[in-house]
Amino acid sequence: MRIPAHSVCTAIRDDIVSGVFERGSRLAEEQLARRYGVSRVPVREALRTLESEGFVVTRRHAGACVAEPTEQEAADLLEIRLLLEPLGAARAAQRRTEAHLKVLRGLVRLGQERARRGQGEDLRSLGNWFHETLAQSCGSPGLTALLTQLRHKIAWMYVVEHPAAPVESWAEHGAIVDAVARGDAGRARALTALHAERAAGAHRLRRTVRVRTSQHSVNTASGRN
């Protein structure tokens, strides 16, 4: 495939998250350049960026390899999410634009409709879009980048089960948007914290991914996404 040079980092990250490149596997610049139809220069730059994000590590005698996170590192991601997403929602209540609100309200309407119909696969993509838009609404490029990176890494390490009560879950989304629209930062933060805490229980480590402990490798238990 041939992609723009500036999109190489996104393409490699997506392939890591989706499991095309397994944990611990070597990422040879020449092979990646052929895969994406670019020179080795953007590949090298992309690998440096992905190393800074924690998706790639450089090993002696092997070069760039896909990282192998520990179980503790995986657990830490969910804890970090519990801290950052409420902060993002509080900032969104203070800095969101009318354009952000329009998209958020539209997503809530669609989500509530799909939830009543039991259209689970649609809900997953809508939920991702909702949280991405909420992160963009916070008015802080740095925080938005952190939240985006966090979502990518959680998707890499975890399978997220469908909510047991999707109608209630989308009602929570709606309440968060109402608080953001009113500029109520405290309520937006509290509602998002509660929502993130409930959602954490639906995350299961991926079975097909090797996750290291401090002593040895283990197979984690979960199904496919």
N, C-alpha and C positions, 0 to 999 in steps of 0.2 A: 504494500500500500504506500502511496505517496501523500505526505501531509506537510503543511507549512512548517518551517523550522521552528517558529515560535510555539507551535503546538506539540512539539516532541515531548516535553515534560508531562503535559496532560495525558498524552497517549501512553507513555510508559507507566505513569501512575495508575491509569485506568486498567492497564494489563496486569499490574501487580495486584490491585484490589480485586479484580475478577478471577485471579488465580492462573492466568496465562503463564506468568513467571512464578514458580513456587518459592516458598521461603528457603533461603539458603542457596538458591541457584545463582550461577554466575551470570553477570550482565556484560557481555563482551561488546565493546563499542562498535566494532566492525559489523557484527551480526545485527545489532540494533539499527545501525545506519541503513543496512540493506532492507530490514523489515519495514522501516518507515519512509524509505526513499529520500534520505537526506545525507549530508556529509557527517563526518564524525564530530565536527565542532559543536553543533547544537546538541548532539547526544551527550558529549562530555559535559556541557553546561547543564543539561537536564539532570544528569546523574549527580552533579554537585548540589543542585537544588533539592533533589529527592533525598540525598544524604542528610541535608540540614533539616528536612521534615521527618526523618526517621524511617523512611521506607527503604533506604539503601545504606549499606555499610561498605567500607573499603577494607579488604583483608590482604595481608602480606602474601605475596606469591599468587594471589587469586584475582586481585583487583576488585572492581565493584560487584557486590552480590546483594540479593534481596535480603533484607534484615530478617532476623528470627526473634521476634519479641518474646519476652518471658510472660508467664501467667500474671505476674504482678503488674507488669507494664500494661497488659490488656485491661486488668481490673482498674488501674489508675485512670484509664481513659474515661470510663463511665463516671468516676468520681469528679474528674475535671469537668466533664459535661455538666454535672449538677451545679458546678460553680459558675461556669461561663455562660450557659444558656440563659439563666435568670438575669445575669448582668446585661446580656444583649437585649433582652426584652425590656428591661428598665430603661436602657438607653434609647430603644426604639420608641418608647412612650414619649420621650423628650425630643426626639430628632426626626421621627418618621415624616415622610412626605405624603401628600394626598395620593400620589401614584402608588406608593407602597401600600397604603390602606385599601385602595381599589383592588389591587391584586390579592391581598390577604383576604379580604371579604369574599372575593370571587372564589378563592380556593376553599374557604370554609363552606360556602354554599354547595360547591361541587362535592366536597368531602362528606358533608352531611347527607346529601342526596345519595351518593354511592354507598354510604354506610347503611342507610335504610334498605337499599337494594341488595346488600351483601356482596358488593363487587370488590373483593379484597385486593386483587392485584392493582386495580386503579387507585385504591386507597394508599398503597405503599408509595407509588410515584407522586401522588398528590401530597402526601405527608412530607416527603423529601423536599418537594417544591415549596411547601409552606415554611418549613424551617429554614430553607435557604433564603427565602424572601424576608423572613423575620430577621435573619442575621444581617442582610443587606440594609435593613431599615434602621440599624443602630447608629448609623452616621459615623462609624469609626472604621476606617479601612483595616487597621491593625486587628481589631477585634473580629471583624468579618472574616479576615484571612485565617485567624486562629480557629474560629468556629467551622469554617469550611474544611480546613485540614483535619480537624477533630472528627467531622462526619466521615471523611474519607477513611481515616484510620479505623474508626469503629466498624464501618462497612467491610473493611479488610479483615478484621479479626473476628467479627461476630455475625451470626445470623439473627435477624430480628423476626420473632414470631408475630403473626397477626394478632392485634389486640383482641382480648376475649370479649370486650364490649366496645366495638368500634363507634357506635352511636354516642356513647358517653365520652369516648376519646375525642371525637370531633366537636362535641359540646365544649370540652376543655379548650380546644383550639379557638372556638368562637369567643369564649370568655376572655382569653388572652388578647385577642384582637380588639374586643370591646374596651379593655383596660388601656391598650396602646392608643386607641382612637381618642379616649378621654384624656390622655396625657397622665394617667395615674401610674407612675413608675413603680410605686410600692406594690400595688396590686398586680401589675404585670409581672414583677419579679416573683412574687409569692405564688401566683398561679402557674408560672412556668417552672418553678422549682418543684411544685407538686406534680406537675405533668411529667417532668423529666424523671422524677423519682419512681413514679408508677411505670414509666416506659422501660426503665432499667431492668425490671424483672422479666422483660420479654427477650432479653439478649442472651444468646447462647454461643459459646466459643465454637468455631467451625471445626467439624470432625476431620475434614480433609486437609487441614492445615496443621503442620507441626509447630507446636508452641513449646519453647524450652522452659524448664524449671532451672533453678540454679545448679542442679546436678546432672540432669539428663533430659532427653526429649520424651514427650508424651503425646498421645493422640487425644485431642480435646473432643468432647461430646457435643454434637449438635447435628441438625439436618441441613439440607441445602437451602439457600435463600430462595 
